[in-house]
């Protein structure tokens, strides 16, 4: 498993498709479910994504946008539309509850599946993010990630359009996997775009040396790695690997490994309630429970036991904390003239 694939462990569509809309203007859908990640794809027509506190972005046929939550956002036919927003979430209201058509979403167009002139066909999938592993992926994403047509996502669009047009056994399973496929393709398309600024760990995967090192660390996180052993496995000198890794990833190899081990441990502490702290430590490469607990507290801000009880971490402290309150700074003393000695 590579670093990119590893971060998708807790991000799987499981009945997450909550919108297949044929919308006739004017319309406005207000997404209020607070999903950590929402994928919107326009199969036909166009519309505007309007995030909170951010400028709107137009979405045309064949284009996809990924919105990072939990802030709500709106999808409208045009900016300033006169339509009253329909509040939508994973469980939109059924017609009996005053909403529009359920299961395959909101259908504001009485066109029996034919979008007609001026109508827009929209697919929406909400992604829960389970655990600390996938949060590392979220940390590398902007609030709004826009992917235009003509790239890797095009291969998925035809399959999505064909599947949502039917109601057959196993449909939700197929749609879930198609949404997973779309999500991975959209993120790769965005990270690989010309002039893009992907996360350092993503760009580093393309380096023949650092990419191999990252794959080894993710494939065998509990191995007793040293910089020397990692260099031997990647076929370069210790100094070459250390410098190249730090330059591309932004931190030394073993610092990266420790952070990754603590991320894995955080999820294991939450998932394996019967396992002891020592057992979790051994799973991620620590034979000594004390050493594991010390490393976990150093990286996560709390002890493993407290993290297991509360599921929270202490926010990282500033790198250089202020030494005194603002306004009480010491006066600036001018430097002495050349040749004058100052007695300490």
Buried (B, 14 or more C-beta within 10 A) or exposed (E): EBBBEBBBBBBBBEEBBBBBBBBBBEBBBBBBBEBBBBBBBBBBBBBBBBBEEBEBBBBEBBBBBBBBBEBBBBBBBBEEBEBEBBEBBBEBBEEEEEBBBBEBBBBBBEEEEEBBEEBBBBBBBBBBBBBBBBBBBBEBBEBBBBBBBEBBBEEBBEBBBEBBEEEEEEBBEBBBBBBBBBBBBBBBBBBBEEEEEBBBBBBBBEBEBBBBBBBBBBEEBBBEBEBEEBBEBBEBEBEEBBEBBBEBBEBBBBBBBBBBBBBBBBBBBBEEEEBEBBEBBBBBBBEEBEEBBEBBBEBBBBBBEBBBEEEEBEEEEEEEEEEEEEEEEEEEEEEEEEEEEEEE
